[in-house]
Amino acid sequence: MTARGVFYVHSAPPALSPHIEWAAAGVLGVPVSLEWADQAAAPGTLRAELHWEGRPGTAAGITSALRNWKLVRFEATEDPTPGSDGVRYSFTPSLGVFSGVIGANGDIMVPEDRLRSVMANAAVGKASLEHELERLLGTPWDNELEPFRRAGDGAPVRWLHAAV
């Protein structure tokens, strides 16, 4: 079974660009050469985008490979396949990793157990319900990444087919 998705590097120092390519190649199982462009939202950094095809779980693998890289902002998405939901992973140095299940219409789908946990924490005063719901929906990550996303509009798109 083949999955498809997109790996967005929203900002990274130029010195990390080959290391990001090697990390993605290690997950995809094929060489990766990204087309890097200046990131207008963070002068001195680069951005790149890669459309990929590979095994289900590839977006999680890319995220896992890069989650400790504190100078990189990125997202990895994976479209749904028979038997698995779509997913989006977002990473920022200040917030860490967000993961969300994506419905067919593109909305974040929040699992029942996560909703129940948030409600329980709000009921005992550990956190406000509104704050916790915003985190479940990935709003802090969207707010931080949106300027980087808009700065990448019109960027070149590349497709990469992984060895499966």
Buried (B, 14 or more C-beta within 10 A) or exposed (E): EEBBBBBBBBBBBEEBBEBBBEBBBEBBEBEBEBEBBEBEBBEEBBBBBBBBBBBBBBBBBBBBBBBEBEEBBBBBBBBBBEEBBBBBBBBBEEBEBBBBBBEEEEEBEBEEEEEEEBEEBBEEEEEEEEBBBBBBBBBBBBEBBEBBBEBBEEBEEBEBEBEE
